[in-house]
Amino acid sequence: MTRVRAEVLVGLLVLGSLTPGQAAAAPACGAPDQAPGFETPARRRVIPDVVCMDLQLAQDKAQAAGIYRVAVQDASGRHRRQTDDQNWVVVSQTPAPGARPRRPQMELQVRAYGDPGAPPAPDRSRPGPMPNLQCFDLQEAQDTLQSAGFFKVASEDATGRRRQYIDRNWTVTEQRPSPGGTYRKNTQVTLRVVKDREPSPC
């Protein structure tokens, strides 16, 4: 831990904003697209890594993994409601990523962006990196793009014949633009998809 980070946490403990246990677990989060699990596609019935994601994407990622029992708690202890999930960041989760519980469920501790122990609110309007969405289900890919601020999203069937009515039933195999570059947030993103269980690189 850097000296600056340690001093910040000590200051928060003095102010009573964090308990010692919370301080030890507080991640150094940045924007949602910098979360460790941001470019990792969900796997069925496997607990995803959602720490440092905004709450909306974290819940979407859980659903992509087939996990619908997700409890959310305000880590500040003030029992605030999360009226706009994109304004909250996940600071810890239970179970740990990669677990395969018999009854999949998750508990998320969250803070509002700008809270002590949380990053500042992300500016989703600024140009940013295009995430790699290969092997995401289509719904998960769309949710991930929106978390990063890309809202102009279209999809096309690799065969050119079918429409995507239930987005969870399709897998992304290609995307335009390619991942890695920096793009304006009004960029049109097109996801090429196949039906689940059809031949693909995934």
Helices and strands as residue ranges (DSSP letters): H 3-15, H 20-25, G 32-34, H 55-64, E 70-74, G 85-87, E 88-94, E 106-112, E 128-129, H 138-148, E 153-157, G 167-169, E 170-176, E 182-183, E 189-195
